[in-house]
């Protein structure tokens, strides 16, 4: 019998970025940390949860703007990101915050992820799937026992991540979705970085940008 898993979503900031607290028992992770992360930090405090790591789906500003606040609350929490974006947290040009009134420099990553890595949360294995295209180091975290995938900004309900940024690549994103996401079971819940959740089966059948 699979360990119980709770995934609590938080739609944060003016950019309405979906960030998540994932917990099994007392162990938990923060998945992305957007602008104005107070509601997420309040949830952790109210439930007596201390994150064992922050896992970043990618390093665009709306997914990392709250990292400093998370680090104030949890000074020693490790921060993981795909190896292709390790240097982005401290680079306002790469993390796209250069256009803001206050370009953002986030705390540095303490570790990197690679395609095929496995992260353990209370005995539950999450597969790291490299899903670039929206950004070079985009990752999906897939948990097969609970049929759930946290996909960052790769795939949305009826849409896909933007590919008009300098480091984006539309052909790469389509390949990532077809090879790394559409190969998951149809009943897999898709928890994206923006908008509502969907399923792999629904997107394969109806997504106008990438069909199976």
N, C-alpha and C positions, 0 to 999 in steps of 0.2 A: 504493500500500500504506500502510495507516494506521500511524502511529507506535505502537510498543509502549506499553502503559499498564498500570501496576501499581497496584492499590488494596488497601492493607493495612488491615484493620479492627482496632480496639481497643475492647473492651468495658470501659469505665472506671467505677470508683467503685461505691458501693453502689446507685446508681440505674441501673447497667448501661447506660450511655449508649454507643451506638456512635459512635465518632469514627474518622476515616480519615486515612491518609497516602496521597495520590494523587501518583504520580510517573511521569514520562516522561523517560527519560534521567536527567540529573542535576537536572533541574528538578522541584520538588515543592511541593505545598500541604499544609497541615493543614486538614482539614474538621472544625470544631468542636473544642473542648478541654474535656472534662468533668473531673469530680473525679479526683484522683490520676492525672495524665497521665504518670507516670514511665515506664510501658512504651512509650508512644508516643515520648517523648523519647529513650529508650534505643535504639529502632529507628532513629530519625533519626541518632543518633550512630554506631551500629554500622555503618550503611550509608553514612556520610559525606555525608548529605543535609542541606542547609540550605534550609528552606522559603522560597519567594519571597513567600508570603502565607498568612495564615490567613483562610479563608472560613467564615463562620458561617451555618448554615441558619436560625437564629433565636437569640434572646437569652434563652431561659430558663436558669435557673441551672445546670442539669445539662449544658448545652452550652457554658457559658462559664467555669465554675469554675476551669479549668486555664489560662486565658489569662495570668494573672500568671506562672505557671511557664514557659509558652512564651516570654514576653517576657524573662524572666531569662536563658533559654538563647539567645534570638535577639532582642537588644534592639531591632533596627531593623525587624523583620518587620512589614509592613503588615497591618492587620486590616480586613476588608471585611464589611459587613452591609447588609441591605436598608434603604433610606432611612427606612422607617416605624418602624424600631426602633433608629435610631442613638443615641437618648438612653437606651436601656434598660440599657446596660452599666454605667452609673453610678447606676442607680436601683433599689434593692433591692425596692421595691414592684412595679415593672413586671417585673423579671427573676425575681420570685417567691422571692427569697432572704430576704425580710423575716421569714419564719416560722422561719428557722434561728437557731441560737444566735449565729452571727456573720453578719449580713447582708452580702452580697457586693457589692463595688464592683470591677468589672473594668477593665482598661485601655481607654481610649476607642478607638472605631473611627477609622481614618485615611482611610477612603473608604467610599462607599456603592454599592450595586447597585440597579438598576432592572429591571423586567420587560423582556426583550428584549435586555439587555446580553449581550455575548459575552466570555468570559474565555479567554485563550490560555495553554496549557501545552505548551511545546515543539512548537508548530504544531498542537496539537489544540484545537479550539474547543469550549468548554462553553457551552451556552445557559443563561442565567439565566431561570427561569420563576417568576413570583410565585405562590406557592401558600398564600395566607392562609387563616385559619379556626382552626387551632390557636393561632396568634398572628398579629397583623396583618402582620408582615414576614417570614413564612415563605417560603423559596425552595427550589426544586429546581434542581440542576445536572445538565443532561442532555448527554451526550456521544454523538452519533449514530453515529460510526464504530465505537465499541465497544459500542453498544447498552446503555448503563448510565445510570442516574439516581440521584443521591444526593438523597433526598427529605426529609431531616430527620424531623420528627414528623407529616408530613401523612398518610402511608399506611404501614400495617404489613401483615405477613403475616396475613391474616384479620381485620384490624382497622383502625382509623384513630386519629389523634391525639386526645387528650382535648379536650373542648370545654366543660369546666365551670370554666374560669378566667375571671376578670373581663374579659379582653380577647379571649376566644375567641368564635367564632360558628359554630354547626353548619351553618347553611345555606351560609355562605361556604366552609366546608371541603368540603362535598359538591360545590359548584360547582367549586372548585379541582381536585379529583380528577377530576371528569368532563371538565372542559375542558382541563386542563393535563397530566394524567397518563394518563388512559384514552385520550387521543388519540395517545399514543406507540405504536410498534410492539409487538405482543404479546410478542415475544421480549426486550424491554427488561428487563435486570436492575434490580431495585429494591433499593437499599441504604438501609435506614431508620435512624432514630436510635435504635431499640430493637428487640430481637428479631432473628430470622433474616431473611436476604434472601429475596426472592420475585421474581415477574415480573409485568409488567403483564397478560399474558394470564391468568395464574392468578387474579389479584385481580378482573379483570373477570368471570370465570366463577364465582368462589366467595365473594368478600368479602360477608358478610351486611349490611354497613353501606352500601355503595355499589356498586350493580350498573351495568353499562354501559348 
